[in-house]
Amino acid sequence: MEIKEILARIGYVRNNAGLSAREVSQRIGMSPQYVAQVESGRIVLTVEKLLQILQVCNFPIERFFSNNIADYEADNELKLLISTL
């Protein structure tokens, strides 16, 4: 996965949680501009901070790194249904 995709997914996660970049930044103990700067690629994201962002947004890491982040739930339901056949 390219870094641009990871940064775009952070924005997706944050928006999905209904949180602003400022709110997420403050909840992970960083400056108010931190997440906005990460999303724009101006600051290098560490694994630790990524995990904190996912935790604050209550977003599973498996879903974050799935092939289709938006349809993850539907994909899993379909896999479960198929496995019961």
BELDATA-V849377 format. One record per backbone hydrogen bond with DSSP energy under -0.5 kcal/mol. CO is the residue of the C=O (numbers start at 1). NH is the residue of the N-H. If there is no record, write none. Layout:
co->(CO	CO)
nh->(NH	NH)
This chain:
co->(2	3	4	5	6	7	8	9	10	11	12	13	14	15	20	21	22	23	24	25	26	31	33	34	35	36	37	37	38	46	47	48	49	50	51	52	53	54	55	60	61	63	69	71	72	73	74	75	76	77	78	79	80	81	82)
nh->(6	7	8	9	10	11	12	13	14	15	16	17	19	18	24	25	26	27	28	30	29	34	37	38	39	40	42	43	41	50	51	52	53	54	55	56	57	59	58	64	65	66	72	75	76	77	78	79	80	81	82	83	84	84	85)
